[in-house]
């Protein structure tokens, strides 16, 4: 009987074969959230990215980002930096049933934009050419009014999870989170991964070339998450039916061919 891992690998390969047979490619990209300092988990993830020669965009929290992280990433050929809000703090009212957000409706726009500008300046100083002017809202939530202000301060790029109220140019979404967050944080499992990729890859047979975003959080990874990255990239990073554009180019023009 075929294992869940074997079924995942077979279906992923079959999808990519379908695209390759038609002279098409699925575009993938990889976003990892919450980086602030070097850790063994970060080292392990970067080693995987380097071995398979795919970019990983690190959503870094500006307030807590360390010079040690900047030094660690300086010579990394496939590590880029996005702006993960300012401090990854919730300002919504949980007592009223509101979901967590730092860039949400409870913020004073003027105060918030000043913080985001400070964060942008800090990441530019720390990471130089590795910084991409794009915001990843903590908890993947952003008030539409705040979203519209970001390009005015030099942050045209935006990345949330799956959908956003005002899709726009320079928006590059993530679609498959490999972590299960409720109760015990852990890898979602091979069957859940198979179903999520099946949905996204089936959609791309009939829609445009929106990049398929894989979302990770290296600080929360168990061994299952790292095993997923190894097995997934062994196929997706080397198949003729897939491609991994440079992350900088994606945020410059998400619809590029």
Secondary structure, 3 states (H helix, E strand, C coil): CCCHHHHHHHHHHHHHHHHHHCCCCEEEEEEEEEECCCCHHHHHHHHHHHHHCCCEEEEECHHHCCHHHHHHHCCCCCEEEEECCCCCCCCCCHHHCCCCCCECCCCCHHHHHHHHHHHHHHHHHHHHHHEEEEECCHHHCECHHHHHHHHHHCCCEECCECCCCCCCCCECCECEECEECCCCCEECCHHHHHHHHHHHHHHHHHCCCCCEEEEECHHHCCHHHHHHHHHHHHHHCCCCCEECCCHHHHHHCCCCC
